[in-house]
């Protein structure tokens, strides 16, 4: 990528802001972490190519009201997994204009499917008779989005439609619209999953709907962190990467499969401070791509926890980027296919910030610089 291009310029400015924040904090004697280290800039060390990606799921309004301000103050971006059916649905969720706002701030918008549908195969736990209208399963999570499913033991298969789900003395089950019409033995490794038509709809419709708001969508966050074999075959037709194929969060660039990346949850109750610090050390020492995950609407993901994680990364000279940027820098994704689109979505109430990409970014920049100056002046 041209070092003088708009994307590098944006990231350079973010590094400068991050460094300025660190200088201001150091001048005030504010420690960057519980260890008393001061905060430095947003990565960029000559020998350190490590990257850190913050991902936030579900597209709640708190992405803008709680999480964005912390990232603005620290001068670093993040990536969100947006459920397309949530957008403009109610004040509980983001609006299309807020998606534009986030992208204008340097954030990446990723898909989280159309209706937050689990995309995996689930084990059938009890034998099935042709007249059964209940299908006992390891988890009835597919009943949250009732739709046609495929039941298969690898040789025999049939389709049925979910209408509800529940649990009784025999375990969790799916309630079906009509009888299965086919017998299966649970010992044969029977599974159920959504049909190809449903899976493709969840993948394609989400991307299409989100991009109608004028944002670029190139990556997918799996709902519930559930990843099915058929989904693995279909997802590359629509997306460049999956950041939550597994847990752990450390992704090594030399053998990176963008569809098998892993994340680490960092909210209180999911990761302690020491554990989070050890994770950051590993990312920095191994020049890896670290991915952190959270839900802005969660009370356990506090502003202080977000700020702590950001500053821990800065202390170790880990550059904080979006998932798309991390993959581009690693040479895994072709930059020409993932350039940020111009915001062309519908306009409306501007209370959440301008949807103009340059205006939104530089308004935030001006406010951040002002905050830095105020912090420096307060020393004297």
Secondary structure in CASP SS format (residue, H / E / C, confidence):
PFRMAT SS
TARGET T0000
AUTHOR 0000-0000-0000
METHOD secondary structure of the structure
MODEL  1
X C 1.00
X C 1.00
X C 1.00
X C 1.00
X C 1.00
X H 1.00
X H 1.00
X H 1.00
X H 1.00
X H 1.00
X H 1.00
X H 1.00
X H 1.00
X H 1.00
X H 1.00
X H 1.00
X H 1.00
X H 1.00
X H 1.00
X H 1.00
X H 1.00
X H 1.00
X H 1.00
X H 1.00
X H 1.00
X H 1.00
X H 1.00
X C 1.00
X C 1.00
X C 1.00
X C 1.00
X C 1.00
X C 1.00
X C 1.00
X C 1.00
X C 1.00
X C 1.00
X C 1.00
X C 1.00
X C 1.00
X C 1.00
X C 1.00
X C 1.00
X C 1.00
X C 1.00
X C 1.00
X C 1.00
X C 1.00
X C 1.00
X C 1.00
X E 1.00
X E 1.00
X E 1.00
X E 1.00
X E 1.00
X E 1.00
X E 1.00
X C 1.00
X C 1.00
X E 1.00
X C 1.00
X H 1.00
X H 1.00
X H 1.00
X H 1.00
X H 1.00
X H 1.00
X H 1.00
X H 1.00
X H 1.00
X H 1.00
X H 1.00
X H 1.00
X H 1.00
X C 1.00
X C 1.00
X C 1.00
X C 1.00
X E 1.00
X E 1.00
X E 1.00
X E 1.00
X C 1.00
X H 1.00
X H 1.00
X H 1.00
X C 1.00
X C 1.00
X C 1.00
X C 1.00
X C 1.00
X C 1.00
X E 1.00
X C 1.00
X C 1.00
X H 1.00
X H 1.00
X H 1.00
X H 1.00
X H 1.00
X H 1.00
X H 1.00
X H 1.00
X H 1.00
X C 1.00
X C 1.00
X C 1.00
X E 1.00
X E 1.00
X E 1.00
X E 1.00
X C 1.00
X C 1.00
X C 1.00
X C 1.00
X C 1.00
X C 1.00
X C 1.00
X E 1.00
X C 1.00
X C 1.00
X E 1.00
X E 1.00
X E 1.00
X C 1.00
X C 1.00
X C 1.00
X E 1.00
X C 1.00
X C 1.00
X C 1.00
X C 1.00
X C 1.00
X E 1.00
X E 1.00
X E 1.00
X E 1.00
X C 1.00
X C 1.00
X C 1.00
X H 1.00
X H 1.00
X H 1.00
X H 1.00
X H 1.00
X C 1.00
X C 1.00
X E 1.00
X E 1.00
X E 1.00
X E 1.00
X E 1.00
X C 1.00
X C 1.00
X C 1.00
X C 1.00
X E 1.00
X E 1.00
X E 1.00
X E 1.00
X E 1.00
X E 1.00
X E 1.00
X E 1.00
X E 1.00
X E 1.00
X E 1.00
X E 1.00
X C 1.00
X C 1.00
X E 1.00
X E 1.00
X E 1.00
X E 1.00
X E 1.00
X E 1.00
X C 1.00
X C 1.00
X C 1.00
X C 1.00
X C 1.00
X C 1.00
X C 1.00
X E 1.00
X C 1.00
X H 1.00
X H 1.00
X H 1.00
X C 1.00
X C 1.00
X E 1.00
X E 1.00
X E 1.00
X E 1.00
X C 1.00
X H 1.00
X H 1.00
X H 1.00
X H 1.00
X H 1.00
X H 1.00
X H 1.00
X H 1.00
X H 1.00
X H 1.00
X H 1.00
X H 1.00
X H 1.00
X H 1.00
X H 1.00
X H 1.00
X C 1.00
X C 1.00
X C 1.00
X C 1.00
X C 1.00
X C 1.00
X C 1.00
X E 1.00
X E 1.00
X C 1.00
X C 1.00
X H 1.00
X H 1.00
X H 1.00
X C 1.00
X E 1.00
X C 1.00
X H 1.00
X H 1.00
X H 1.00
X H 1.00
X H 1.00
X H 1.00
X H 1.00
X C 1.00
X C 1.00
X C 1.00
X C 1.00
X C 1.00
X E 1.00
X E 1.00
X C 1.00
X C 1.00
X C 1.00
X E 1.00
X E 1.00
X C 1.00
X C 1.00
X E 1.00
X E 1.00
X C 1.00
X H 1.00
X H 1.00
X H 1.00
X C 1.00
X C 1.00
X C 1.00
X C 1.00
X C 1.00
X C 1.00
X E 1.00
X E 1.00
X E 1.00
X E 1.00
X C 1.00
X C 1.00
X C 1.00
X C 1.00
X C 1.00
X C 1.00
X C 1.00
X H 1.00
X H 1.00
X H 1.00
X H 1.00
X H 1.00
X H 1.00
X H 1.00
X H 1.00
X H 1.00
X H 1.00
X H 1.00
X H 1.00
X H 1.00
X C 1.00
X C 1.00
X C 1.00
X E 1.00
X E 1.00
X E 1.00
X E 1.00
X E 1.00
X E 1.00
X C 1.00
X C 1.00
X C 1.00
X C 1.00
X C 1.00
X C 1.00
X C 1.00
X C 1.00
X H 1.00
X H 1.00
X H 1.00
X H 1.00
X H 1.00
X H 1.00
X H 1.00
X H 1.00
X H 1.00
X H 1.00
X H 1.00
X H 1.00
X H 1.00
X C 1.00
X C 1.00
X C 1.00
X E 1.00
X E 1.00
X C 1.00
X C 1.00
X H 1.00
X H 1.00
X H 1.00
X H 1.00
X H 1.00
X H 1.00
X H 1.00
X C 1.00
X C 1.00
X C 1.00
X C 1.00
X C 1.00
X H 1.00
X H 1.00
X H 1.00
X C 1.00
X C 1.00
X C 1.00
X C 1.00
X C 1.00
X C 1.00
X C 1.00
X C 1.00
X C 1.00
X C 1.00
X C 1.00
X C 1.00
X C 1.00
X C 1.00
X C 1.00
X C 1.00
X C 1.00
X C 1.00
X C 1.00
X H 1.00
X H 1.00
X H 1.00
X H 1.00
X H 1.00
X H 1.00
X H 1.00
X H 1.00
X H 1.00
X H 1.00
X H 1.00
X H 1.00
X H 1.00
X H 1.00
X H 1.00
X H 1.00
X H 1.00
X H 1.00
X H 1.00
X H 1.00
X H 1.00
X C 1.00
X C 1.00
X C 1.00
END
